[in-house]
Amino acid sequence: MSPEEKSSKEQELQKEDLLTIHSAKEAEQPFHYSVGRYGSRFLEEMQKNKRFVGVRCPKCSKVYVPPREVCGPCFVKMEEEVEVGPRATLETFTIIRFPYIDPETGDLRPVPFGYGFFKLDGSDTLFQHYFPIDDESKIKIGLKFEPIWKEERVGSVRDIEQFVLVED
C-alpha cells in the first residue's frame, strides 16, 4: 500500500463513528449462545434448586464446576454428576475500588467489592463470582463463603447475587 493510500485509509477510519453502549438496559445484545447439555443442567439446578452440580472424571476423580463433557488431562468422557458446595473457599481475589456501570445490569456497582475465584466444597476447579467487602483487612485466601441466591432466578450465573463471608 502506497503512503497516499495508507493516509487516505487512516482518514476514512477517523471519520467512522465509534460504537458506544450506554447500558444493558438500553442496548440489545442480538446473539444466542448454547451452553450445551452440561451447562444447561448446571444452570437449571441453580435456578430451580439453588444448588451447584459438577461432574466427576471416572479416571482421575477430578470434579469440575461448571461441568464439562471431557476431562482435560485424561481426555475421557465424564457423566457422573455430583452435588458440590454450597460453601466455598476463597482461592484468589482482587478488590475493585473504582465505580463502574455493570454491563449486565446497567446499574452502578458500589465499591469496594471483591471478585473472587472460589473452590466449592467437593470441587477441584474454581468458580468466579462477586463478594462484598466491609473491611478489606479481613479478606484473605482460605476464608469460607456461601452464595446468596436471588429470589427470582432465570437460569444464569447471575442467579447468585453474591458470595458472602461465613462467620463461624
C-alpha positions as CSV (number, residue, x, y, z in Angstrom):
1,M,0.0,0.0,0.0
2,S,1.4,3.3,-1.0
3,P,1.8,6.1,1.6
4,E,-1.0,8.1,-0.1
5,E,-3.4,5.1,0.1
6,K,-2.4,4.5,3.7
7,S,-3.1,8.1,4.6
8,S,-6.5,8.0,2.8
9,K,-7.4,4.8,4.6
10,E,-6.5,6.4,8.0
11,Q,-8.6,9.4,7.3
12,E,-11.6,7.1,6.5
13,L,-11.2,5.3,9.7
14,Q,-11.0,8.5,11.7
15,K,-14.4,9.6,10.2
16,E,-16.2,6.4,11.3
17,D,-18.4,6.7,14.3
18,L,-17.4,4.6,17.3
19,L,-19.9,2.2,18.8
20,T,-21.0,3.3,22.3
21,I,-23.0,1.1,24.6
22,H,-24.8,3.1,27.2
23,S,-26.1,0.3,29.4
24,A,-27.5,-3.2,29.2
25,K,-31.0,-1.7,29.9
26,E,-30.8,0.4,26.7
27,A,-28.7,-1.9,24.5
28,E,-29.8,-5.1,22.9
29,Q,-27.3,-7.9,22.5
30,P,-28.5,-9.7,19.4
31,F,-26.8,-13.1,19.8
32,H,-27.7,-16.5,21.1
33,Y,-25.3,-19.0,22.7
34,S,-26.0,-22.5,23.7
35,V,-24.3,-23.7,26.9
36,G,-24.9,-27.3,25.9
37,R,-26.3,-30.2,27.9
38,Y,-23.8,-30.0,30.8
39,G,-24.1,-26.2,31.1
40,S,-27.9,-26.4,30.9
41,R,-28.0,-28.9,33.7
42,F,-25.7,-26.7,35.8
43,L,-27.8,-23.5,35.3
44,E,-31.1,-25.4,35.7
45,E,-30.0,-26.7,39.1
46,M,-29.0,-23.3,40.3
47,Q,-32.3,-21.8,39.0
48,K,-34.7,-24.4,40.3
49,N,-33.0,-25.9,43.4
50,K,-30.4,-23.3,44.4
51,R,-27.6,-25.8,44.3
52,F,-24.4,-26.5,42.4
53,V,-23.7,-29.6,40.4
54,G,-20.4,-30.7,38.9
55,V,-19.2,-33.7,37.0
56,R,-16.5,-36.2,38.1
57,C,-13.9,-37.8,35.9
58,P,-14.0,-41.6,36.0
59,K,-10.3,-41.9,35.6
60,C,-8.7,-39.2,37.9
61,S,-11.8,-38.4,40.1
62,K,-11.3,-34.6,39.5
63,V,-14.7,-32.8,40.0
64,Y,-15.3,-29.9,37.5
65,V,-17.6,-27.0,38.2
66,P,-19.1,-25.8,36.0
67,P,-19.4,-29.3,34.5
68,R,-17.9,-30.2,31.1
69,E,-18.1,-33.2,29.0
70,V,-14.4,-34.2,28.8
71,C,-11.6,-34.2,31.4
72,G,-8.8,-32.2,30.0
73,P,-5.8,-34.2,31.5
74,C,-7.4,-37.6,31.0
75,F,-9.3,-36.9,27.8
76,V,-12.2,-39.2,28.9
77,K,-15.9,-38.5,28.8
78,M,-17.4,-37.6,32.2
79,E,-21.0,-38.5,33.1
80,E,-21.1,-38.8,36.9
81,E,-23.0,-35.8,38.2
82,V,-22.1,-34.7,41.8
83,E,-23.5,-32.1,44.1
84,V,-20.9,-29.6,45.4
85,G,-20.9,-26.6,47.8
86,P,-22.7,-24.5,48.7
87,R,-19.8,-23.4,50.9
88,A,-16.7,-22.4,49.1
89,T,-13.1,-21.5,49.9
90,L,-11.7,-18.2,48.5
91,E,-8.6,-19.2,46.5
92,T,-7.6,-15.9,44.9
93,F,-9.3,-12.5,44.5
94,T,-9.0,-8.9,43.5
95,I,-10.6,-5.8,45.1
96,I,-12.3,-3.4,42.8
97,R,-12.1,0.2,44.1
98,F,-13.4,2.2,41.1
99,P,-17.1,2.6,40.4
100,Y,-18.4,1.4,37.0
101,I,-21.6,0.5,35.4
102,D,-22.2,-3.2,35.4
103,P,-22.7,-4.1,31.7
104,E,-25.1,-7.0,32.7
105,T,-27.4,-4.9,34.8
106,G,-26.9,-1.3,33.8
107,D,-26.5,-0.4,37.5
108,L,-23.6,1.3,39.2
109,R,-21.7,-1.2,41.3
110,P,-20.9,0.0,44.8
111,V,-17.3,0.0,45.7
112,P,-15.2,-1.5,47.1
113,F,-16.2,-5.1,46.2
114,G,-14.4,-8.3,45.6
115,Y,-14.2,-10.5,42.6
116,G,-13.0,-14.0,43.7
117,F,-12.2,-17.4,42.5
118,F,-13.9,-19.9,44.8
119,K,-13.4,-23.6,45.2
120,L,-16.8,-25.0,46.0
121,D,-16.7,-27.7,48.7
122,G,-16.3,-31.1,46.9
123,S,-15.0,-29.4,43.7
124,D,-11.5,-29.4,42.2
125,T,-11.9,-26.3,39.9
126,L,-12.6,-22.7,40.6
127,F,-15.8,-20.7,40.2
128,Q,-15.8,-17.0,39.8
129,H,-18.1,-14.5,41.4
130,Y,-18.5,-11.3,43.3
131,F,-18.4,-10.7,47.1
132,P,-19.0,-7.6,49.3
133,I,-16.2,-6.0,51.3
134,D,-16.8,-4.2,54.5
135,D,-13.3,-4.3,55.8
136,E,-10.5,-5.0,53.3
137,S,-8.0,-6.0,56.1
138,K,-10.2,-9.1,56.9
139,I,-10.2,-10.5,53.4
140,K,-7.6,-13.3,52.8
141,I,-7.1,-16.5,50.9
142,G,-8.7,-19.5,52.6
143,L,-11.8,-17.8,54.0
144,K,-15.2,-19.6,53.7
145,F,-18.0,-18.1,51.7
146,E,-21.5,-19.1,50.7
147,P,-23.9,-17.9,48.0
148,I,-26.8,-15.5,48.4
149,W,-29.4,-16.5,45.8
150,K,-31.7,-14.1,44.1
151,E,-35.4,-14.6,44.8
152,E,-36.3,-14.6,41.1
153,R,-33.9,-16.9,39.2
154,V,-33.7,-17.2,35.5
155,G,-31.1,-19.9,34.8
156,S,-27.9,-17.7,34.8
157,V,-24.8,-17.4,36.9
158,R,-26.3,-14.1,37.9
159,D,-28.9,-16.1,39.9
160,I,-26.3,-15.8,42.6
161,E,-26.4,-12.3,43.9
162,Q,-23.0,-12.6,45.5
163,F,-21.0,-14.8,47.8
164,V,-20.8,-13.7,51.5
165,L,-18.3,-14.5,54.2
166,V,-19.3,-17.2,56.6
167,E,-18.8,-16.2,60.2
168,D,-18.2,-19.5,62.1
